[in-house]
Amino acid sequence: MKVGLYQSLPTDGEIEKGFSTIENCLSAAVQGGAQMLVFPELFLPGYNRPDLHRAAAQTMDGAWMQRLSGLTKEYSCGLTIGWAEACGDKVYNAATCFDQTGNILAHYRKIQLFGEMEKQSFVAGDAYQTFSWGGQKAALLICYDIEFPQHCRALARQGVTLIFVPTANPKGYEHVSRVLVPARAAEMAVTIVYANYCGTEQGLSYAGHSLIAGPDSQPIAAAGLTETLFITDINAQMEFEVSTNTTQLTDYQEII
């Protein structure tokens, strides 16, 4: 089971350029044998673009979702990507996972909003989304979510062994890739695909260092500080079992 991870330069509001990048990466991922490709957080319309989060946000039946569905079907490759979702008068920091036929496997809204910018732009989500992919039970989290062990624990208790995590981790927080993501993977015996940005966007510099962390805490694959697309077979990392001898943790609603 091959997963692709794209450490991207930010779109910075350039939607059509973003779609060209998605198409090019899907084409390259398929040539490398990937069945799923994971992009960063809020790839559409851009993470550090609060001026666009509400103005550009789209609904689940909008043009972005239709185009993304069409591209995954055209290239026969799954896609997990972050975007700004409009739902009534609310806007969510969302991620959607498509399968190789263009169908939506899961749609998730970020629970742990980070900083004032996100809290002003978005409403927090309140539910996990799990799904079957490649014979495994998988789930989505977004960026800051992965830093809270109770989310991974709740997913592991549901039998999840694989978590896709679009992120927009800035410079100064490299410890998330170096320490926290591997720790979450080891604690809950899951594999975590953590897709970050590199470069800068409206004055915000990103940390890069995207990685796939296995349940032994070791990186299966990792990027540096530049634009990177890597494809990795993670089959061998799915043979761990979650211990049932765990202590009940505080429910996530109590820490928001």
Contacts in CASP RR format, 6 or more apart in sequence:
PFRMAT RR
TARGET T0000
AUTHOR 0000-0000-0000
METHOD contacts of the structure
MODEL  1
MKVGLYQSLPTDGEIEKGFSTIENCLSAAVQGGAQMLVFPELFLPGYNRP
DLHRAAAQTMDGAWMQRLSGLTKEYSCGLTIGWAEACGDKVYNAATCFDQ
TGNILAHYRKIQLFGEMEKQSFVAGDAYQTFSWGGQKAALLICYDIEFPQ
HCRALARQGVTLIFVPTANPKGYEHVSRVLVPARAAEMAVTIVYANYCGT
EQGLSYAGHSLIAGPDSQPIAAAGLTETLFITDINAQMEFEVSTNTTQLT
DYQEII
1 35 0 8 1.000
1 134 0 8 1.000
1 135 0 8 1.000
1 136 0 8 1.000
1 233 0 8 1.000
1 234 0 8 1.000
1 235 0 8 1.000
1 238 0 8 1.000
2 32 0 8 1.000
2 33 0 8 1.000
2 34 0 8 1.000
2 35 0 8 1.000
2 36 0 8 1.000
2 231 0 8 1.000
2 232 0 8 1.000
2 233 0 8 1.000
2 234 0 8 1.000
3 34 0 8 1.000
3 35 0 8 1.000
3 36 0 8 1.000
3 37 0 8 1.000
3 38 0 8 1.000
3 193 0 8 1.000
3 212 0 8 1.000
3 231 0 8 1.000
3 232 0 8 1.000
3 234 0 8 1.000
4 29 0 8 1.000
4 34 0 8 1.000
4 36 0 8 1.000
4 37 0 8 1.000
4 38 0 8 1.000
4 193 0 8 1.000
4 229 0 8 1.000
4 230 0 8 1.000
4 231 0 8 1.000
4 232 0 8 1.000
5 37 0 8 1.000
5 38 0 8 1.000
5 193 0 8 1.000
5 194 0 8 1.000
5 195 0 8 1.000
5 210 0 8 1.000
5 211 0 8 1.000
5 212 0 8 1.000
5 221 0 8 1.000
5 223 0 8 1.000
5 228 0 8 1.000
5 229 0 8 1.000
5 230 0 8 1.000
5 231 0 8 1.000
5 232 0 8 1.000
6 25 0 8 1.000
6 29 0 8 1.000
6 37 0 8 1.000
6 38 0 8 1.000
6 39 0 8 1.000
6 40 0 8 1.000
6 195 0 8 1.000
6 228 0 8 1.000
6 229 0 8 1.000
7 40 0 8 1.000
7 195 0 8 1.000
7 196 0 8 1.000
7 197 0 8 1.000
7 198 0 8 1.000
7 208 0 8 1.000
7 210 0 8 1.000
7 223 0 8 1.000
7 224 0 8 1.000
7 226 0 8 1.000
7 227 0 8 1.000
7 228 0 8 1.000
7 229 0 8 1.000
8 21 0 8 1.000
8 39 0 8 1.000
8 40 0 8 1.000
8 43 0 8 1.000
8 195 0 8 1.000
8 197 0 8 1.000
8 198 0 8 1.000
8 227 0 8 1.000
9 197 0 8 1.000
9 198 0 8 1.000
9 199 0 8 1.000
9 227 0 8 1.000
10 46 0 8 1.000
10 47 0 8 1.000
10 48 0 8 1.000
10 197 0 8 1.000
10 199 0 8 1.000
10 200 0 8 1.000
10 201 0 8 1.000
10 206 0 8 1.000
11 17 0 8 1.000
11 18 0 8 1.000
11 21 0 8 1.000
11 43 0 8 1.000
11 44 0 8 1.000
11 45 0 8 1.000
11 46 0 8 1.000
12 46 0 8 1.000
12 48 0 8 1.000
12 49 0 8 1.000
12 201 0 8 1.000
12 202 0 8 1.000
13 45 0 8 1.000
13 46 0 8 1.000
13 49 0 8 1.000
13 52 0 8 1.000
13 56 0 8 1.000
15 44 0 8 1.000
15 45 0 8 1.000
15 56 0 8 1.000
18 43 0 8 1.000
18 44 0 8 1.000
19 67 0 8 1.000
19 71 0 8 1.000
22 39 0 8 1.000
22 43 0 8 1.000
22 68 0 8 1.000
22 71 0 8 1.000
22 79 0 8 1.000
22 81 0 8 1.000
23 71 0 8 1.000
23 75 0 8 1.000
25 37 0 8 1.000
25 39 0 8 1.000
25 229 0 8 1.000
26 37 0 8 1.000
26 71 0 8 1.000
26 72 0 8 1.000
26 75 0 8 1.000
26 77 0 8 1.000
26 78 0 8 1.000
26 79 0 8 1.000
27 75 0 8 1.000
28 229 0 8 1.000
29 37 0 8 1.000
29 75 0 8 1.000
29 77 0 8 1.000
29 229 0 8 1.000
29 231 0 8 1.000
30 75 0 8 1.000
30 76 0 8 1.000
30 77 0 8 1.000
32 231 0 8 1.000
33 231 0 8 1.000
34 77 0 8 1.000
34 231 0 8 1.000
35 77 0 8 1.000
35 78 0 8 1.000
35 100 0 8 1.000
35 134 0 8 1.000
36 77 0 8 1.000
36 78 0 8 1.000
36 79 0 8 1.000
36 80 0 8 1.000
36 97 0 8 1.000
36 133 0 8 1.000
36 164 0 8 1.000
37 77 0 8 1.000
37 78 0 8 1.000
37 79 0 8 1.000
37 80 0 8 1.000
38 79 0 8 1.000
38 80 0 8 1.000
38 81 0 8 1.000
38 164 0 8 1.000
38 165 0 8 1.000
38 166 0 8 1.000
38 193 0 8 1.000
38 195 0 8 1.000
39 79 0 8 1.000
39 80 0 8 1.000
39 81 0 8 1.000
39 82 0 8 1.000
39 166 0 8 1.000
39 195 0 8 1.000
40 47 0 8 1.000
40 82 0 8 1.000
40 166 0 8 1.000
40 167 0 8 1.000
40 168 0 8 1.000
40 195 0 8 1.000
40 196 0 8 1.000
40 197 0 8 1.000
41 47 0 8 1.000
41 82 0 8 1.000
41 93 0 8 1.000
41 95 0 8 1.000
41 110 0 8 1.000
41 142 0 8 1.000
41 143 0 8 1.000
41 166 0 8 1.000
41 167 0 8 1.000
41 168 0 8 1.000
42 53 0 8 1.000
42 82 0 8 1.000
42 83 0 8 1.000
42 84 0 8 1.000
42 93 0 8 1.000
42 166 0 8 1.000
42 168 0 8 1.000
43 81 0 8 1.000
43 82 0 8 1.000
43 83 0 8 1.000
43 166 0 8 1.000
44 56 0 8 1.000
44 64 0 8 1.000
44 81 0 8 1.000
44 82 0 8 1.000
44 83 0 8 1.000
44 84 0 8 1.000
45 52 0 8 1.000
45 53 0 8 1.000
45 56 0 8 1.000
45 57 0 8 1.000
45 83 0 8 1.000
45 84 0 8 1.000
46 52 0 8 1.000
46 84 0 8 1.000
46 201 0 8 1.000
47 168 0 8 1.000
47 197 0 8 1.000
47 201 0 8 1.000
47 204 0 8 1.000
48 117 0 8 1.000
48 168 0 8 1.000
48 201 0 8 1.000
48 202 0 8 1.000
48 203 0 8 1.000
48 204 0 8 1.000
49 201 0 8 1.000
49 202 0 8 1.000
50 117 0 8 1.000
50 120 0 8 1.000
50 121 0 8 1.000
52 84 0 8 1.000
53 84 0 8 1.000
53 91 0 8 1.000
53 121 0 8 1.000
53 122 0 8 1.000
54 84 0 8 1.000
54 86 0 8 1.000
54 91 0 8 1.000
54 121 0 8 1.000
56 84 0 8 1.000
57 84 0 8 1.000
57 85 0 8 1.000
57 86 0 8 1.000
57 91 0 8 1.000
58 64 0 8 1.000
58 65 0 8 1.000
58 83 0 8 1.000
58 84 0 8 1.000
58 85 0 8 1.000
58 86 0 8 1.000
59 65 0 8 1.000
59 85 0 8 1.000
59 86 0 8 1.000
59 87 0 8 1.000
60 85 0 8 1.000
60 87 0 8 1.000
60 107 0 8 1.000
64 83 0 8 1.000
65 96 0 8 1.000
65 104 0 8 1.000
68 79 0 8 1.000
68 81 0 8 1.000
68 96 0 8 1.000
68 98 0 8 1.000
69 98 0 8 1.000
69 102 0 8 1.000
69 103 0 8 1.000
69 104 0 8 1.000
70 102 0 8 1.000
71 79 0 8 1.000
72 78 0 8 1.000
72 79 0 8 1.000
72 98 0 8 1.000
72 99 0 8 1.000
72 100 0 8 1.000
72 101 0 8 1.000
72 102 0 8 1.000
73 100 0 8 1.000
73 101 0 8 1.000
73 102 0 8 1.000
76 100 0 8 1.000
76 101 0 8 1.000
77 100 0 8 1.000
78 97 0 8 1.000
78 98 0 8 1.000
78 99 0 8 1.000
78 100 0 8 1.000
78 102 0 8 1.000
79 97 0 8 1.000
79 98 0 8 1.000
80 95 0 8 1.000
80 96 0 8 1.000
80 97 0 8 1.000
80 98 0 8 1.000
80 140 0 8 1.000
80 164 0 8 1.000
80 166 0 8 1.000
80 193 0 8 1.000
80 195 0 8 1.000
81 95 0 8 1.000
81 96 0 8 1.000
81 166 0 8 1.000
82 93 0 8 1.000
82 94 0 8 1.000
82 95 0 8 1.000
82 96 0 8 1.000
82 142 0 8 1.000
82 166 0 8 1.000
83 94 0 8 1.000
83 95 0 8 1.000
83 96 0 8 1.000
84 91 0 8 1.000
84 92 0 8 1.000
84 93 0 8 1.000
84 94 0 8 1.000
84 121 0 8 1.000
84 122 0 8 1.000
85 91 0 8 1.000
85 92 0 8 1.000
85 93 0 8 1.000
85 94 0 8 1.000
85 109 0 8 1.000
90 123 0 8 1.000
91 121 0 8 1.000
91 122 0 8 1.000
91 123 0 8 1.000
92 109 0 8 1.000
92 110 0 8 1.000
92 122 0 8 1.000
92 123 0 8 1.000
92 125 0 8 1.000
93 109 0 8 1.000
93 110 0 8 1.000
93 113 0 8 1.000
93 118 0 8 1.000
93 121 0 8 1.000
93 122 0 8 1.000
93 142 0 8 1.000
94 107 0 8 1.000
94 108 0 8 1.000
94 109 0 8 1.000
94 110 0 8 1.000
94 142 0 8 1.000
95 107 0 8 1.000
95 108 0 8 1.000
95 110 0 8 1.000
95 140 0 8 1.000
95 142 0 8 1.000
95 164 0 8 1.000
95 166 0 8 1.000
96 104 0 8 1.000
96 106 0 8 1.000
96 107 0 8 1.000
96 108 0 8 1.000
97 104 0 8 1.000
97 105 0 8 1.000
97 106 0 8 1.000
97 107 0 8 1.000
97 131 0 8 1.000
97 133 0 8 1.000
97 138 0 8 1.000
97 140 0 8 1.000
97 164 0 8 1.000
98 104 0 8 1.000
98 105 0 8 1.000
99 105 0 8 1.000
99 133 0 8 1.000
105 131 0 8 1.000
105 132 0 8 1.000
105 133 0 8 1.000
105 138 0 8 1.000
106 129 0 8 1.000
106 130 0 8 1.000
106 131 0 8 1.000
106 138 0 8 1.000
106 139 0 8 1.000
106 140 0 8 1.000
107 129 0 8 1.000
108 128 0 8 1.000
108 129 0 8 1.000
108 139 0 8 1.000
108 140 0 8 1.000
108 141 0 8 1.000
108 142 0 8 1.000
109 123 0 8 1.000
109 124 0 8 1.000
109 125 0 8 1.000
109 126 0 8 1.000
109 127 0 8 1.000
110 118 0 8 1.000
110 122 0 8 1.000
110 124 0 8 1.000
110 125 0 8 1.000
110 142 0 8 1.000
110 143 0 8 1.000
110 144 0 8 1.000
110 145 0 8 1.000
111 124 0 8 1.000
111 125 0 8 1.000
111 126 0 8 1.000
111 145 0 8 1.000
111 151 0 8 1.000
111 252 0 8 1.000
111 256 0 8 1.000
112 124 0 8 1.000
112 143 0 8 1.000
112 144 0 8 1.000
112 145 0 8 1.000
112 147 0 8 1.000
112 148 0 8 1.000
112 151 0 8 1.000
112 252 0 8 1.000
112 256 0 8 1.000
113 119 0 8 1.000
113 122 0 8 1.000
113 124 0 8 1.000
113 144 0 8 1.000
114 143 0 8 1.000
114 144 0 8 1.000
124 256 0 8 1.000
126 253 0 8 1.000
128 139 0 8 1.000
128 151 0 8 1.000
128 154 0 8 1.000
128 155 0 8 1.000
128 158 0 8 1.000
129 139 0 8 1.000
129 140 0 8 1.000
130 137 0 8 1.000
130 138 0 8 1.000
130 139 0 8 1.000
130 155 0 8 1.000
130 158 0 8 1.000
130 159 0 8 1.000
130 160 0 8 1.000
131 137 0 8 1.000
131 138 0 8 1.000
131 139 0 8 1.000
132 138 0 8 1.000
133 162 0 8 1.000
136 161 0 8 1.000
136 162 0 8 1.000
136 238 0 8 1.000
137 158 0 8 1.000
137 159 0 8 1.000
137 160 0 8 1.000
137 161 0 8 1.000
137 162 0 8 1.000
138 160 0 8 1.000
138 161 0 8 1.000
138 162 0 8 1.000
138 163 0 8 1.000
138 164 0 8 1.000
139 155 0 8 1.000
139 158 0 8 1.000
139 160 0 8 1.000
139 162 0 8 1.000
139 163 0 8 1.000
139 164 0 8 1.000
140 163 0 8 1.000
140 164 0 8 1.000
140 165 0 8 1.000
140 166 0 8 1.000
141 151 0 8 1.000
141 152 0 8 1.000
141 155 0 8 1.000
141 163 0 8 1.000
141 164 0 8 1.000
141 165 0 8 1.000
142 165 0 8 1.000
142 166 0 8 1.000
142 167 0 8 1.000
143 165 0 8 1.000
143 166 0 8 1.000
143 167 0 8 1.000
143 168 0 8 1.000
143 169 0 8 1.000
145 151 0 8 1.000
145 165 0 8 1.000
146 152 0 8 1.000
146 163 0 8 1.000
146 165 0 8 1.000
146 167 0 8 1.000
146 176 0 8 1.000
146 180 0 8 1.000
146 181 0 8 1.000
146 184 0 8 1.000
146 192 0 8 1.000
146 194 0 8 1.000
147 176 0 8 1.000
147 180 0 8 1.000
147 184 0 8 1.000
148 252 0 8 1.000
148 255 0 8 1.000
149 184 0 8 1.000
149 187 0 8 1.000
149 188 0 8 1.000
149 249 0 8 1.000
150 249 0 8 1.000
150 250 0 8 1.000
150 251 0 8 1.000
150 252 0 8 1.000
150 255 0 8 1.000
151 252 0 8 1.000
152 163 0 8 1.000
152 184 0 8 1.000
152 187 0 8 1.000
152 188 0 8 1.000
152 190 0 8 1.000
153 187 0 8 1.000
153 188 0 8 1.000
153 246 0 8 1.000
153 249 0 8 1.000
154 252 0 8 1.000
155 163 0 8 1.000
155 188 0 8 1.000
155 190 0 8 1.000
156 188 0 8 1.000
156 189 0 8 1.000
156 190 0 8 1.000
156 242 0 8 1.000
157 242 0 8 1.000
157 246 0 8 1.000
159 242 0 8 1.000
160 190 0 8 1.000
161 189 0 8 1.000
161 190 0 8 1.000
161 191 0 8 1.000
161 215 0 8 1.000
161 238 0 8 1.000
161 240 0 8 1.000
161 242 0 8 1.000
162 190 0 8 1.000
162 191 0 8 1.000
162 193 0 8 1.000
162 234 0 8 1.000
162 238 0 8 1.000
163 190 0 8 1.000
163 191 0 8 1.000
163 192 0 8 1.000
163 193 0 8 1.000
164 193 0 8 1.000
164 195 0 8 1.000
165 181 0 8 1.000
165 192 0 8 1.000
165 193 0 8 1.000
165 194 0 8 1.000
165 195 0 8 1.000
166 195 0 8 1.000
167 176 0 8 1.000
167 194 0 8 1.000
167 195 0 8 1.000
167 196 0 8 1.000
167 210 0 8 1.000
168 196 0 8 1.000
168 197 0 8 1.000
168 206 0 8 1.000
169 176 0 8 1.000
169 177 0 8 1.000
169 196 0 8 1.000
169 197 0 8 1.000
169 206 0 8 1.000
169 207 0 8 1.000
169 208 0 8 1.000
169 209 0 8 1.000
170 204 0 8 1.000
170 205 0 8 1.000
170 206 0 8 1.000
170 207 0 8 1.000
171 205 0 8 1.000
171 206 0 8 1.000
171 207 0 8 1.000
172 207 0 8 1.000
173 207 0 8 1.000
174 207 0 8 1.000
174 209 0 8 1.000
176 207 0 8 1.000
177 194 0 8 1.000
177 196 0 8 1.000
177 207 0 8 1.000
177 208 0 8 1.000
177 209 0 8 1.000
177 210 0 8 1.000
177 211 0 8 1.000
177 222 0 8 1.000
178 209 0 8 1.000
181 192 0 8 1.000
181 194 0 8 1.000
181 211 0 8 1.000
181 213 0 8 1.000
182 213 0 8 1.000
182 214 0 8 1.000
182 217 0 8 1.000
182 218 0 8 1.000
182 219 0 8 1.000
183 217 0 8 1.000
184 190 0 8 1.000
184 192 0 8 1.000
184 213 0 8 1.000
185 191 0 8 1.000
185 192 0 8 1.000
185 213 0 8 1.000
185 214 0 8 1.000
185 215 0 8 1.000
185 216 0 8 1.000
185 217 0 8 1.000
186 214 0 8 1.000
186 215 0 8 1.000
186 216 0 8 1.000
186 217 0 8 1.000
188 215 0 8 1.000
188 242 0 8 1.000
189 215 0 8 1.000
189 240 0 8 1.000
189 241 0 8 1.000
189 242 0 8 1.000
189 243 0 8 1.000
190 214 0 8 1.000
190 215 0 8 1.000
190 242 0 8 1.000
191 212 0 8 1.000
191 213 0 8 1.000
191 214 0 8 1.000
191 215 0 8 1.000
191 220 0 8 1.000
191 234 0 8 1.000
191 237 0 8 1.000
191 238 0 8 1.000
192 212 0 8 1.000
192 213 0 8 1.000
192 214 0 8 1.000
193 212 0 8 1.000
194 210 0 8 1.000
194 211 0 8 1.000
194 212 0 8 1.000
194 213 0 8 1.000
195 210 0 8 1.000
196 206 0 8 1.000
196 207 0 8 1.000
196 208 0 8 1.000
196 209 0 8 1.000
196 210 0 8 1.000
196 223 0 8 1.000
197 206 0 8 1.000
197 208 0 8 1.000
198 206 0 8 1.000
198 208 0 8 1.000
198 223 0 8 1.000
198 224 0 8 1.000
198 225 0 8 1.000
198 226 0 8 1.000
198 227 0 8 1.000
198 228 0 8 1.000
199 205 0 8 1.000
199 206 0 8 1.000
199 208 0 8 1.000
199 225 0 8 1.000
200 206 0 8 1.000
208 223 0 8 1.000
208 224 0 8 1.000
208 225 0 8 1.000
209 222 0 8 1.000
209 223 0 8 1.000
209 224 0 8 1.000
209 225 0 8 1.000
210 222 0 8 1.000
210 223 0 8 1.000
210 224 0 8 1.000
210 228 0 8 1.000
211 219 0 8 1.000
211 220 0 8 1.000
211 221 0 8 1.000
211 222 0 8 1.000
211 223 0 8 1.000
212 219 0 8 1.000
212 220 0 8 1.000
212 221 0 8 1.000
212 222 0 8 1.000
212 232 0 8 1.000
212 234 0 8 1.000
213 219 0 8 1.000
213 220 0 8 1.000
214 220 0 8 1.000
214 234 0 8 1.000
214 237 0 8 1.000
215 237 0 8 1.000
215 240 0 8 1.000
216 237 0 8 1.000
216 240 0 8 1.000
220 232 0 8 1.000
220 234 0 8 1.000
220 237 0 8 1.000
221 230 0 8 1.000
221 232 0 8 1.000
223 230 0 8 1.000
END
